[in-house]
Amino acid sequence: MSKRKIRPYNLVPQSIRASLQRFIATESASGVVLAICTVLAMAIANSRFFASYTELLEFKVLGLTIHHWINDGLMTIFFFVVGMEIKREIVAGELSTLRKAALPIAAALGGMIVPAVIYLFFNRGSDVANGWAVPMATDIAFALGVLTLFGSRVPLALKIFLLALAIVDDLGAVVIIAFFYTEEIRIFGLAVLATAVGMTFLAKHFGLRSYFIYLVLGVVAWAGTLYSGVHATVAGVLLGLMTPYLIPADSKSLNSYSPLDDLIHKLHPWVGFGIMPIFALANAGISLHGADFGKIAIDPIFSGVWMGLLFGKPIGILLFSFFATALGLATLPDGLLWRQVVGVSLLAGIGFTMALFISGLSLDPQHAVYAKTGILAGSLISGVIGFIWLNFAIRKHSI
């Protein structure tokens, strides 16, 4: 009598499985839009419209340039969603127990440390060493977009591993932004932030459920963070982490609902198909007019970034994952093979949204051009090699 093979996918509850599939579908589709906007930004930056493009981004509205509103305003919503995704993984996902979290945490740490070391190898002691965090982050939309090209051949365990790794990666990037790219602290701004966060906590405690109240408090928290000198997007992450995962639907019912899942469901399409493409249009426009490609190719910033992404990410992820499993700190999930982990580690070298964001914080515009060029080169090569590797590493099967 034959035994029915139990796959990891069948052990995942239907509700969580549906949420996961919706998340992956949105991320994958938004990756296509993001790629189109990146190409469009490059085309505009290298056309006769470049001057108008620059003037538009530098146009001031309420004291801030449009570029500032995008990077410090719209991206706060992006980081708010990131904060909620981190909390969901910690409460009920792949980071909810130490045993589950050990492998993606180890992989993410390796994928952050080794690229930073490679960047510093090329730029140590220089005035651009501050850009060490540029090649550390994975762009989940692009990475998932490549992975989903394989359709049902991709094991669920592999998708979950990539998602968990990227979420830990994002958390690391947020911590780095908060602690290493804050030049000046204004106490009054921090006081406003603390007051808004405290009022948000009290509103939750007394059961206030109006999104409008939390929106107002969120705007106050954002303004306080912006004035404090800490990057304004940190407020988004804090508020995302404070969003309740599960609360009773009402006082007369035993049913409950998740404000966190509800907000992710509502905001994710706006972030994926609106905010991230706008960010790409505003930040990926690299003018190559009169560029000396020979000079770019040997520039230490360019070398540190593209090599950090292409080599640092997979080496760090694989080394730390291997040692974590060898020491018994983590286990490879059922249904996941090491050759597939190699493929995902290559896709993790696709760094875009967070990498561009950090390059703008850590480097002046003159040097950021080399970083952005390195991001595009390293990400493109990582994506192509990762796709080729996975094409051989993933066996045809149905999940």
C-alpha positions as CSV (number, residue, x, y, z in Angstrom):
1,M,0.0,0.0,0.0
2,S,1.5,3.3,-1.1
3,K,1.8,6.2,1.3
4,R,0.6,9.6,0.3
5,K,3.5,12.1,0.3
6,I,2.9,15.0,2.6
7,R,4.3,18.3,1.2
8,P,5.1,21.3,3.3
9,Y,2.5,23.3,1.3
10,N,-0.2,21.0,2.5
11,L,0.7,21.7,6.2
12,V,0.1,25.5,5.8
13,P,-3.4,26.6,6.8
14,Q,-5.6,27.7,4.0
15,S,-6.0,31.3,5.2
16,I,-2.3,31.8,5.6
17,R,-1.7,30.1,2.2
18,A,-4.1,32.5,0.5
19,S,-2.5,35.6,2.1
20,L,0.9,34.4,1.1
21,Q,-0.1,33.8,-2.5
22,R,-1.7,37.2,-2.7
23,F,1.4,38.8,-1.3
24,I,3.7,37.0,-3.7
25,A,1.4,37.8,-6.7
26,T,1.4,41.6,-5.8
27,E,5.1,41.7,-5.3
28,S,5.8,39.9,-8.5
29,A,3.5,42.0,-10.6
30,S,4.8,45.2,-9.0
31,G,8.3,44.1,-9.9
32,V,7.4,44.3,-13.6
33,V,6.0,47.8,-13.1
34,L,9.1,48.8,-11.1
35,A,11.4,47.6,-14.0
36,I,9.4,49.6,-16.5
37,C,9.7,52.7,-14.4
38,T,13.4,52.2,-13.9
39,V,14.0,51.9,-17.7
40,L,11.7,55.0,-18.2
41,A,13.7,57.0,-15.6
42,M,17.0,56.1,-17.3
43,A,15.5,57.0,-20.7
44,I,14.4,60.5,-19.4
45,A,17.7,61.1,-17.7
46,N,19.5,60.6,-20.9
47,S,17.2,62.6,-23.2
48,R,16.6,66.2,-23.9
49,F,14.0,66.2,-21.0
50,F,16.7,65.7,-18.3
51,A,16.7,69.4,-17.3
52,S,12.9,69.5,-17.0
53,Y,13.1,66.2,-15.0
54,T,15.6,67.7,-12.6
55,E,13.7,70.9,-12.2
56,L,10.4,69.1,-11.5
57,L,12.1,67.0,-8.7
58,E,13.7,70.1,-7.2
59,F,10.4,72.1,-7.3
60,K,9.4,73.0,-3.7
61,V,6.0,72.4,-2.2
62,L,5.4,73.5,1.4
63,G,9.1,74.0,2.0
64,L,10.2,70.6,0.7
65,T,11.2,69.6,-2.8
66,I,9.1,67.0,-4.7
67,H,12.1,64.7,-4.5
68,H,12.0,65.2,-0.7
69,W,8.3,64.5,-0.5
70,I,8.8,61.2,-2.4
71,N,11.8,60.0,-0.4
72,D,10.7,61.2,3.1
73,G,6.9,61.3,2.6
74,L,5.6,58.6,0.3
75,M,8.4,56.2,1.3
76,T,7.1,56.4,4.9
77,I,4.0,54.6,3.8
78,F,6.3,52.0,2.2
79,F,8.1,51.6,5.5
80,F,4.8,51.4,7.3
81,V,3.9,48.4,5.3
82,V,7.4,46.9,5.9
83,G,6.8,47.4,9.6
84,M,3.5,45.6,9.5
85,E,5.0,42.7,7.4
86,I,7.8,42.4,9.9
87,K,5.3,42.2,12.8
88,R,3.2,39.6,11.0
89,E,6.2,37.4,10.5
90,I,7.2,37.8,14.1
91,V,3.7,37.1,15.4
92,A,2.4,34.3,13.1
93,G,5.0,33.7,10.4
94,E,8.4,32.4,9.7
95,L,9.9,34.5,12.5
96,S,7.4,33.5,15.2
97,T,9.7,30.9,16.8
98,L,13.4,30.8,17.2
99,R,13.6,27.5,15.4
100,K,11.7,28.9,12.4
101,A,13.6,32.2,12.5
102,A,17.1,30.9,12.9
103,L,17.9,30.1,9.3
104,P,16.5,33.3,7.6
105,I,18.1,35.5,10.4
106,A,21.5,33.8,9.9
107,A,21.1,34.1,6.1
108,A,20.1,37.8,6.3
109,L,23.0,38.7,8.6
110,G,25.5,37.1,6.3
111,G,23.9,38.8,3.4
112,M,24.3,42.1,5.1
113,I,27.8,41.8,6.6
114,V,29.8,40.3,3.7
115,P,28.6,43.0,1.1
116,A,29.5,45.7,3.6
117,V,32.9,44.2,4.1
118,I,33.5,44.1,0.3
119,Y,32.4,47.7,-0.1
120,L,34.8,48.8,2.7
121,F,37.6,46.8,1.1
122,F,37.4,49.1,-1.9
123,N,36.6,52.3,0.0
124,R,38.2,52.0,3.4
125,G,39.7,55.2,4.7
126,S,38.0,57.3,2.0
127,D,35.4,60.0,2.3
128,V,32.8,57.6,0.7
129,A,33.3,54.8,3.2
130,N,29.9,55.9,4.6
131,G,28.2,54.1,1.7
132,W,29.0,50.7,3.2
133,A,25.3,49.9,3.7
134,V,24.3,50.4,0.0
135,P,24.8,46.8,-1.2
136,M,23.3,45.2,1.9
137,A,19.5,45.1,1.1
138,T,17.5,42.8,-1.2
139,D,14.7,44.1,-3.3
140,I,11.9,41.7,-2.6
141,A,9.7,42.7,-5.6
142,F,12.4,42.1,-8.2
143,A,13.7,38.9,-6.5
144,L,10.2,37.4,-6.2
145,G,9.4,38.5,-9.7
146,V,12.3,36.4,-11.0
147,L,11.4,33.5,-8.8
148,T,7.8,33.4,-9.9
149,L,8.8,33.0,-13.5
150,F,9.2,29.3,-12.7
151,G,5.6,29.0,-11.7
152,S,4.5,25.8,-9.9
153,R,8.1,24.4,-10.2
154,V,9.0,26.6,-7.2
155,P,8.6,24.9,-3.8
156,L,6.6,26.9,-1.3
157,A,9.4,26.5,1.2
158,L,11.7,28.3,-1.2
159,K,9.3,31.3,-1.5
160,I,8.9,31.4,2.2
161,F,12.6,31.4,2.8
162,L,13.1,34.3,0.4
163,L,10.3,36.3,1.9
164,A,11.6,35.8,5.5
165,L,15.2,36.5,4.5
166,A,14.1,39.8,2.7
167,I,12.0,40.9,5.7
168,V,14.9,40.4,8.1
169,D,17.0,42.2,5.5
170,D,14.6,45.1,5.5
171,L,14.6,45.3,9.3
172,G,18.4,45.4,9.3
173,A,18.3,48.3,6.8
174,V,15.8,50.2,8.9
175,V,18.0,49.9,12.0
176,I,21.0,51.0,10.0
177,I,19.2,54.1,8.7
178,A,18.1,55.0,12.2
179,F,21.5,54.6,13.9
180,F,24.1,55.3,11.2
181,Y,22.5,57.9,8.8
182,T,21.2,60.4,11.4
183,E,23.4,63.4,11.4
184,E,21.7,65.7,14.0
185,I,19.2,65.0,16.7
186,R,16.6,67.6,17.8
187,I,15.0,66.8,21.1
188,F,11.7,68.6,20.4
189,G,11.1,66.5,17.3
190,L,11.7,63.3,19.3
191,A,9.3,64.6,22.0
192,V,6.6,65.1,19.3
193,L,7.3,61.6,18.0
194,A,7.2,60.1,21.5
195,T,3.9,61.9,22.3
196,A,2.3,60.7,19.0
197,V,3.5,57.1,19.7
198,G,2.2,57.3,23.3
199,M,-1.2,58.6,22.1
200,T,-1.3,55.8,19.5
201,F,-0.7,53.2,22.3
202,L,-3.5,54.8,24.5
203,A,-5.9,54.8,21.5
204,K,-5.2,51.1,21.0
205,H,-5.6,50.4,24.7
206,F,-9.0,52.0,24.9
207,G,-10.2,50.2,21.8
208,L,-10.4,53.1,19.3
209,R,-10.8,51.7,15.9
210,S,-11.1,54.6,13.6
211,Y,-8.4,54.6,11.0
212,F,-8.7,58.4,10.7
213,I,-7.5,58.9,14.3
214,Y,-4.5,56.7,13.7
215,L,-3.8,58.5,10.4
216,V,-3.7,61.9,12.2
217,L,-1.4,60.5,14.9
218,G,0.7,58.9,12.1
219,V,1.1,62.3,10.4
220,V,2.1,63.9,13.7
221,A,4.7,61.1,14.4
222,W,6.1,61.6,10.8
223,A,6.4,65.4,11.2
224,G,8.1,65.0,14.6
225,T,10.6,62.4,13.2
226,L,11.3,64.6,10.1
227,Y,12.1,67.6,12.4
228,S,14.1,65.5,14.8
229,G,16.8,64.6,12.3
230,V,16.1,60.9,12.4
231,H,14.9,59.8,9.0
232,A,11.2,60.2,8.7
233,T,10.6,56.7,7.4
234,V,11.6,55.3,10.8
235,A,8.2,56.6,12.0
236,G,6.5,54.4,9.4
237,V,8.2,51.3,10.8
238,L,7.4,52.1,14.4
239,L,3.7,52.6,13.6
240,G,3.7,49.5,11.5
241,L,5.1,47.5,14.4
242,M,2.4,48.9,16.7
243,T,-0.5,47.9,14.4
244,P,-2.6,45.2,16.2
245,Y,-2.4,41.8,14.6
246,L,-5.7,40.5,16.0
247,I,-8.5,42.2,18.0
248,P,-12.1,41.3,18.8
249,A,-14.5,42.4,16.0
250,D,-16.9,44.0,18.6
251,S,-17.9,43.7,22.2
252,K,-20.9,41.4,21.4
253,S,-19.1,39.0,19.1
254,L,-16.5,36.2,19.6
255,N,-15.3,36.8,16.1
256,S,-12.1,38.7,15.6
257,Y,-10.3,40.4,12.8
258,S,-6.8,41.6,12.0
259,P,-6.3,45.4,11.4
260,L,-2.7,44.5,10.3
261,D,-3.8,42.1,7.6
262,D,-6.6,44.5,6.6
263,L,-4.2,47.4,6.2
264,I,-1.6,45.3,4.4
265,H,-4.3,44.2,2.0
266,K,-5.4,47.7,1.4
267,L,-2.1,49.4,1.1
268,H,0.1,46.8,-0.6
269,P,-1.3,47.5,-4.1
270,W,-0.8,51.3,-3.6
271,V,2.7,50.7,-2.5
272,G,3.6,48.2,-5.1
273,F,2.0,49.9,-8.1
274,G,2.2,53.5,-7.0
275,I,4.8,54.5,-4.4
276,M,7.6,52.2,-5.5
277,P,7.3,53.1,-9.2
278,I,7.2,56.8,-8.3
279,F,10.3,56.3,-6.2
280,A,12.0,54.5,-9.1
281,L,11.1,57.4,-11.5
282,A,12.6,59.9,-9.0
283,N,15.7,58.0,-8.1
284,A,16.8,55.7,-10.9
285,G,17.3,58.4,-13.4
286,I,21.1,58.3,-14.0
287,S,22.5,60.7,-16.6
288,L,25.3,59.1,-18.6
289,H,25.9,62.1,-20.9
290,G,29.6,62.4,-21.3
291,A,30.2,59.5,-18.9
292,D,33.6,57.9,-19.0
293,F,32.7,54.2,-18.7
294,G,36.3,53.2,-18.3
295,K,36.5,55.5,-15.2
296,I,33.2,54.2,-13.9
297,A,34.3,50.6,-14.2
298,I,37.4,51.1,-12.0
299,D,35.7,53.5,-9.6
300,P,35.9,52.0,-6.0
301,I,32.3,52.9,-5.2
302,F,31.0,51.2,-8.4
303,S,33.2,48.2,-7.7
304,G,32.3,47.9,-4.0
305,V,28.5,48.1,-4.8
306,W,28.3,45.7,-7.8
307,M,30.7,43.2,-6.3
308,G,29.0,43.5,-2.9
309,L,25.6,42.6,-4.5
310,L,26.9,39.9,-7.0
311,F,29.4,38.2,-4.7
312,G,28.8,39.4,-1.2
313,K,25.1,38.6,-0.9
314,P,25.3,34.9,-2.0
315,I,28.6,34.3,-0.2
316,G,27.3,35.8,3.0
317,I,23.9,34.0,2.8
318,L,25.4,30.6,2.1
319,L,28.2,30.8,4.6
320,F,26.0,31.9,7.5
321,S,23.3,29.5,6.6
322,F,25.7,26.6,6.3
323,F,27.4,27.4,9.7
324,A,24.0,27.9,11.4
325,T,22.8,24.4,10.2
326,A,26.2,22.8,10.9
327,L,26.2,24.1,14.5
328,G,22.6,22.9,15.0
329,L,21.3,26.4,15.4
330,A,19.0,26.1,12.4
331,T,17.6,23.4,10.1
332,L,16.9,23.4,6.4
333,P,13.1,23.3,6.0
334,D,11.5,20.2,4.5
335,G,11.2,20.5,0.7
336,L,14.2,22.9,0.5
337,L,17.5,21.8,-1.1
338,W,20.9,23.5,-0.8
339,R,21.1,24.0,-4.6
340,Q,17.9,26.0,-4.4
341,V,19.2,28.0,-1.5
342,V,22.2,28.9,-3.8
343,G,19.7,30.2,-6.4
344,V,17.8,32.3,-3.9
345,S,21.1,33.7,-2.5
346,L,22.0,34.8,-6.1
347,L,18.5,36.5,-6.5
348,A,19.2,38.3,-3.1
349,G,21.9,40.2,-5.0
350,I,19.1,42.1,-6.7
351,G,19.2,45.3,-4.6
352,F,17.1,48.2,-5.8
353,T,14.6,50.2,-3.7
354,M,16.4,50.1,-0.4
355,A,19.8,50.3,-2.0
356,L,18.9,53.4,-4.0
357,F,17.3,54.8,-0.8
358,I,20.5,54.3,1.3
359,S,22.8,55.6,-1.5
360,G,20.8,58.9,-1.4
361,L,21.3,59.1,2.4
362,S,24.9,58.1,2.6
363,L,26.6,59.7,-0.4
364,D,26.5,63.1,-2.0
365,P,24.9,63.3,-5.6
366,Q,28.4,63.3,-7.3
367,H,29.3,60.0,-5.7
368,A,25.8,58.5,-5.6
369,V,25.9,58.3,-9.4
370,Y,28.6,55.6,-9.1
371,A,26.6,53.8,-6.4
372,K,23.4,53.8,-8.5
373,T,25.3,52.5,-11.6
374,G,26.7,49.8,-9.4
375,I,23.3,48.9,-8.0
376,L,21.8,48.6,-11.5
377,A,24.8,46.5,-12.8
378,G,25.0,44.2,-9.8
379,S,21.3,43.7,-9.7
380,L,21.0,42.9,-13.4
381,I,23.8,40.4,-13.4
382,S,22.6,38.8,-10.1
383,G,19.1,38.4,-11.6
384,V,20.3,36.8,-14.8
385,I,22.7,34.4,-13.1
386,G,20.1,33.5,-10.4
387,F,17.5,32.8,-13.1
388,I,19.9,30.5,-15.0
389,W,21.0,28.7,-11.9
390,L,17.4,28.1,-10.7
391,N,16.4,26.9,-14.1
392,F,18.6,23.8,-13.5
393,A,18.2,23.7,-9.7
394,I,14.4,23.5,-9.5
395,R,13.0,20.1,-10.5
396,K,9.6,20.0,-12.3
397,H,6.9,19.2,-9.8
398,S,3.5,20.4,-8.6
399,I,2.9,22.0,-5.3
